[in-house]
Every structure is written in C-alpha cells, then in structure tokens.
Amino acid sequence: MLFTQQKSWCNILPQAAQKLLLMLLPMLTLFAQSCTKNEQPQAKQPTTSTRTHSKGDLLIMNRSDADKFPLLALHDTAFAENLNVTARAVAETISDRLLSTPLVVFEATEIAQIYSSYTKSKATFEKAVKQYERVQELLAGNAASGRELLEARTERNQAEAELREAESKMYQNEFNPAKLEAMRLGSVLMMCDVPESRTGDVSMGELVELEFTSFAGEIFKGKVTDIANAIDPQTRTVKVSIELHNPKNRIKIGMFAKARIERNTIKAISIPHEALVSADAKSFVFVRLNDSTFERRQIAVSADNGVEYAVKSGLRVGERVVVENAILLKGLSFKY
C-alpha cells in the first residue's frame, strides 16, 4: 500500500519533495509497526485474593497458578524420632612422655588457660591436704604444735577455695573437668547443642552416631559423657559432650559432624521441613482444599528427625499439603 502511494506521489510532487518523502518512508514504516504491536492485547497476570473463613485463612487463585505448588498427600508413616544435631570437636587427648596422664589439647586458647589453672589448683590442694594430714599425725605424737595444725588447715582451706573457683570457671564454659581427666588416650571430645525440648531424649552413656563432612558416608561411634547443668538463656539449648575414640588421629580439632541419637519409632503423619512456615512463634502449612483454594493451617509438631516433622495436631490423613515454595504462599497469606 505504501509502495502504491509512493508511486502516485512521485508523479505530482516536485523532485526535492520526492527525495524527502523517500527518506521519511522507512521511519514511517517502523512507527506503524510499533503502533500495531502496542494495540495487541496483553496476557492477563495470575491474580490471587485472600479472605477469612471460619476454618482459617484462605488463598484463592486460578487453577493454573495453584498447580504450580507441588503437594504431598498425607498418610501415617513409621516416623523415627531421631535426635539430629551438629557437633564440633573441641578437645583431644594426646600422650606425653613427661606426663603421667594424657595431655588435653583444646580448640580455644582461653579454655586451655582455664584448664591449666584448674590442674595447678588441684595439685596445690592435694599437696595441702597431705600436709594437713601429716601435721595431724605429728600432733598426735606430740611432734607438732596446735599452731602448725592451724596453719596447715588454713592452707588446705585456701587451696580448696582456689580449686573450687577454677572448677567453676570450667563449668561456666560448659566443660566438666573431672570428665576431661577421665578421657582415654587418643580420644576426641565433641560438643553439641541440644534444644531444651529434646533434653529428655539424651542420657549419660548413650551411644551416638557421628558423620563428618571430611569422611562422607562413614559412621563413627561415640558416647555421651556429660550433660550440662544449665540451659543457655539465649539459644534455649543444653551443651552435651560426646567422647569419640580417635586412635589414628583422623579427626581434627575444629571439625564438624552430624550427630544422631536413635530414638523410638512412632506412627504419625509427617511433613518435610520445606512444608512448614513460621510466623509469630506459630507453625503453619498450606492445605489445598480444591482446584483453586489453599488454606493456611496452624499445626503443632512433636518431633524432628532432621528431615521431617512428626505432626501432633492440625492435619488429617488424606489432606494435601504444599511441600515446595510454601514461603511464597506465606507472603500472600500474611500480605507481606
């Protein structure tokens, strides 16, 4: 059409005007094509809306958008209530020809200094006790005076006070000095934080399986040697010590491992970690009710095996729960 018009214009316009028109034609053509594209209708974006329902908060969207969220049909499973935590190697024992007992080497220099102060205080106290007992025997044989006994008793009491102070500093740093002294030669001390809610799942002497990143697939066996007496007020966790035999010195101080304590197997509905979202200290999942509706459902969990949660209440067998991108639904539901 433009070519035909161009040909007719060429017959009536002066030569200079024809040249100008020829120069403008490509620009006019591009402008016309651009206008044509802009007039084409744009695809509609997925829309969502929320409303409150007596059963909970609902998310309503078109089916094509709803199908983008993978689901898990719930059923009862054999759920292993394993306790899974991360442990770190914090100390080890090595032999020394000059020492009668194994040398304890620590990851932190500060702890090493505190432990050194403890061992010195203990040696001083033991020496003071022996001296006091000796003076008592001498006094019984009239070979010592009451004043000497008093001085020996004072030195013993002072040495005991210094020892108790050193012991207290060790406990404040989550180390049991008596347990350190009892460690076998060629052992590593692992330490982990157990949530307050799971402290009942740990007992002294219990066996622990550990898997180190450096030795993937290989399982090491250890046992619980100490459970701290206090809970960390910030993290609400308890320090648990695990002794692990390390004869070939493969495990180095500072290494991390996954520690697992096997518990009872129960029958329960379970959901993967990815399905659960948290808000205001509460736990939620999204249940698909029909082709276009999701319900935000508050639930309670009873156990965590490191991969899945055992559901205590809030869900029923047969319901379908979103197991991927639940965080996106959380944003829509809470209008973030």
NORQUI-V847853 format. One record per residue. N is the residue number from 1. RES is the residue in one letter. PHI is phi in whole degrees, -180 to 180 (NA if undefined). Layout:
((N RES PHI) (N RES PHI))
This chain:
((1 M NA) (2 L -62) (3 F -66) (4 T -64) (5 Q -63) (6 Q -60) (7 K -66) (8 S -73) (9 W -64) (10 C -64) (11 N -78) (12 I -115) (13 L -87) (14 P -64) (15 Q -62) (16 A -65) (17 A -68) (18 Q -61) (19 K -63) (20 L -65) (21 L -64) (22 L -62) (23 M -72) (24 L -84) (25 L -57) (26 P -60) (27 M -67) (28 L -64) (29 T -64) (30 L -63) (31 F -64) (32 A -66) (33 Q -66) (34 S -63) (35 C -63) (36 T -64) (37 K -67) (38 N -66) (39 E -80) (40 Q -72) (41 P -66) (42 Q -87) (43 A -67) (44 K -75) (45 Q -81) (46 P -60) (47 T -116) (48 T -133) (49 S -144) (50 T -122) (51 R -152) (52 T -91) (53 H -128) (54 S -62) (55 K -89) (56 G 139) (57 D -82) (58 L -113) (59 L -118) (60 I -118) (61 M -149) (62 N -71) (63 R -63) (64 S -61) (65 D -72) (66 A -63) (67 D -70) (68 K -78) (69 F -105) (70 P -60) (71 L -121) (72 L -126) (73 A -80) (74 L -79) (75 H -155) (76 D -70) (77 T -132) (78 A -84) (79 F -97) (80 A -86) (81 E -81) (82 N -70) (83 L -96) (84 N -116) (85 V -139) (86 T -98) (87 A -117) (88 R -130) (89 A -75) (90 V -114) (91 A -160) (92 E -149) (93 T -110) (94 I -132) (95 S -86) (96 D -144) (97 R -63) (98 L -87) (99 L -112) (100 S -81) (101 T -120) (102 P -60) (103 L -87) (104 V -97) (105 V -110) (106 F -110) (107 E -71) (108 A -99) (109 T -62) (110 E -60) (111 I -67) (112 A -61) (113 Q -68) (114 I -66) (115 Y -68) (116 S -63) (117 S -64) (118 Y -65) (119 T -64) (120 K -66) (121 S -64) (122 K -67) (123 A -63) (124 T -63) (125 F -65) (126 E -61) (127 K -66) (128 A -66) (129 V -65) (130 K -63) (131 Q -66) (132 Y -64) (133 E -64) (134 R -66) (135 V -65) (136 Q -60) (137 E -65) (138 L -67) (139 L -65) (140 A -65) (141 G -99) (142 N 59) (143 A -105) (144 A -145) (145 S -100) (146 G -65) (147 R -65) (148 E -65) (149 L -66) (150 L -62) (151 E -64) (152 A -65) (153 R -67) (154 T -63) (155 E -64) (156 R -64) (157 N -64) (158 Q -67) (159 A -65) (160 E -66) (161 A -63) (162 E -66) (163 L -66) (164 R -63) (165 E -64) (166 A -66) (167 E -63) (168 S -62) (169 K -65) (170 M -64) (171 Y -67) (172 Q -63) (173 N -98) (174 E 71) (175 F -114) (176 N -96) (177 P -60) (178 A -65) (179 K -69) (180 L -64) (181 E -66) (182 A -89) (183 M -63) (184 R -73) (185 L -65) (186 G 79) (187 S -115) (188 V -120) (189 L -102) (190 M -99) (191 M -132) (192 C -138) (193 D -105) (194 V -103) (195 P -57) (196 E -53) (197 S -70) (198 R -113) (199 T -62) (200 G -69) (201 D -90) (202 V -120) (203 S -137) (204 M -61) (205 G 82) (206 E -69) (207 L -77) (208 V -132) (209 E -99) (210 L -126) (211 E -127) (212 F -94) (213 T -59) (214 S -71) (215 F -130) (216 A -56) (217 G 87) (218 E -98) (219 I -104) (220 F -107) (221 K -108) (222 G -139) (223 K -141) (224 V -74) (225 T -110) (226 D -161) (227 I -127) (228 A -59) (229 N -86) (230 A -123) (231 I -100) (232 D -67) (233 P -68) (234 Q -83) (235 T -98) (236 R 56) (237 T -128) (238 V -120) (239 K -76) (240 V -124) (241 S -100) (242 I -128) (243 E -95) (244 L -131) (245 H -70) (246 N -138) (247 P -64) (248 K -97) (249 N 57) (250 R -75) (251 I -88) (252 K -105) (253 I -59) (254 G 100) (255 M -69) (256 F -105) (257 A -148) (258 K -88) (259 A -104) (260 R -131) (261 I -112) (262 E -75) (263 R -117) (264 N -71) (265 T -97) (266 I -122) (267 K -98) (268 A -161) (269 I -73) (270 S -128) (271 I -132) (272 P -69) (273 H -55) (274 E -66) (275 A -80) (276 L -97) (277 V -125) (278 S -121) (279 A -160) (280 D 54) (281 A 63) (282 K -121) (283 S -108) (284 F -134) (285 V -133) (286 F -116) (287 V -103) (288 R -85) (289 L -89) (290 N -154) (291 D -61) (292 S -131) (293 T -126) (294 F -116) (295 E -113) (296 R -80) (297 R -119) (298 Q -79) (299 I -133) (300 A -126) (301 V -110) (302 S -111) (303 A -157) (304 D -139) (305 N -99) (306 G 97) (307 V -125) (308 E -131) (309 Y -108) (310 A -87) (311 V -87) (312 K -87) (313 S -160) (314 G 110) (315 L -132) (316 R -126) (317 V -59) (318 G 99) (319 E -72) (320 R -112) (321 V -116) (322 V -69) (323 V -117) (324 E -139) (325 N 61) (326 A -62) (327 I -64) (328 L -68) (329 L -67) (330 K -60) (331 G -62) (332 L -70) (333 S -68) (334 F -93) (335 K 58) (336 Y -75))
